[in-house]
């Protein structure tokens, strides 16, 4: 079994999310943590099911990250 890795979102995914949100007058996600999450956001926007509140603070907890920790640089 290989270790679990999280791939960063691609520039194309981030630009797509930006354009889709701007076109639909939706707030952009505060951060996109992975390629898989970017794909999920793009699909949700396309289907009219995008929930900006979910991507505001839920994602760091979802991935097991503690962004309140003092040693986190962001």
SEKOLDO-209756 format. One record per residue (C-alpha): residue number from 1; residue in one letter; x, y negated, z. Coordinates in Angstrom, 1 decimal. Layout:
<rs>
R/NUM/A/X/Y/Z $
...
</rs>
This chain:
<rs>
R/1/X/0.0/0.0/0.0 $
R/2/X/1.5/-3.3/-1.0 $
R/3/X/1.4/-6.4/1.3 $
R/4/X/-1.5/-8.8/0.8 $
R/5/X/-0.5/-11.9/-1.2 $
R/6/X/-2.4/-15.0/-1.9 $
R/7/X/-1.7/-16.6/-5.3 $
R/8/X/-1.9/-20.3/-5.5 $
R/9/X/-4.6/-21.8/-7.8 $
R/10/X/-3.4/-22.7/-11.3 $
R/11/X/-3.2/-26.3/-12.5 $
R/12/X/-5.9/-25.4/-15.1 $
R/13/X/-8.2/-24.2/-12.4 $
R/14/X/-7.7/-27.3/-10.3 $
R/15/X/-8.3/-29.6/-13.3 $
R/16/X/-11.4/-27.6/-14.2 $
R/17/X/-12.8/-28.0/-10.7 $
R/18/X/-12.0/-31.7/-10.8 $
R/19/X/-13.8/-32.2/-14.1 $
R/20/X/-16.8/-30.1/-13.2 $
R/21/X/-17.3/-31.9/-9.9 $
R/22/X/-16.9/-35.3/-11.6 $
R/23/X/-19.3/-34.4/-14.4 $
R/24/X/-21.9/-33.3/-11.8 $
R/25/X/-21.2/-36.1/-9.3 $
R/26/X/-20.3/-33.4/-6.7 $
R/27/X/-17.7/-33.9/-3.9 $
R/28/X/-14.4/-32.1/-4.7 $
R/29/X/-13.3/-29.4/-2.2 $
R/30/X/-10.8/-30.7/0.3 $
R/31/X/-8.3/-28.0/-0.6 $
R/32/X/-8.3/-24.9/-2.8 $
R/33/X/-6.3/-22.2/-1.1 $
R/34/X/-6.0/-19.5/-3.7 $
R/35/X/-6.6/-18.5/-7.3 $
R/36/X/-9.5/-16.3/-6.2 $
R/37/X/-11.1/-19.2/-4.3 $
R/38/X/-10.7/-21.5/-7.3 $
R/39/X/-12.5/-19.0/-9.5 $
R/40/X/-15.2/-18.6/-6.9 $
R/41/X/-15.7/-22.4/-6.8 $
R/42/X/-15.8/-22.7/-10.6 $
R/43/X/-18.4/-19.9/-10.8 $
R/44/X/-20.5/-21.5/-8.0 $
R/45/X/-20.4/-24.9/-9.8 $
R/46/X/-21.4/-23.3/-13.1 $
R/47/X/-24.4/-21.6/-11.4 $
R/48/X/-25.5/-24.6/-9.4 $
R/49/X/-24.7/-22.9/-6.2 $
R/50/X/-21.7/-24.9/-5.1 $
R/51/X/-21.7/-25.8/-1.4 $
R/52/X/-19.1/-28.5/-0.7 $
R/53/X/-19.4/-28.2/3.1 $
R/54/X/-18.3/-24.6/2.9 $
R/55/X/-15.0/-25.6/1.2 $
R/56/X/-14.4/-28.5/3.6 $
R/57/X/-13.2/-26.6/6.6 $
R/58/X/-14.3/-23.0/6.2 $
R/59/X/-11.5/-21.9/3.9 $
R/60/X/-8.5/-22.2/6.4 $
R/61/X/-10.4/-20.0/8.9 $
R/62/X/-11.5/-17.6/6.1 $
R/63/X/-7.8/-16.9/5.2 $
R/64/X/-6.8/-16.7/8.8 $
R/65/X/-4.9/-20.0/8.8 $
R/66/X/-4.9/-22.3/11.7 $
R/67/X/-4.5/-25.8/10.3 $
R/68/X/-4.8/-27.2/13.9 $
R/69/X/-1.5/-25.7/14.9 $
R/70/X/1.4/-28.1/15.4 $
R/71/X/3.8/-26.3/13.2 $
R/72/X/1.5/-26.5/10.1 $
R/73/X/2.9/-29.1/7.7 $
R/74/X/-0.5/-30.1/6.3 $
</rs>
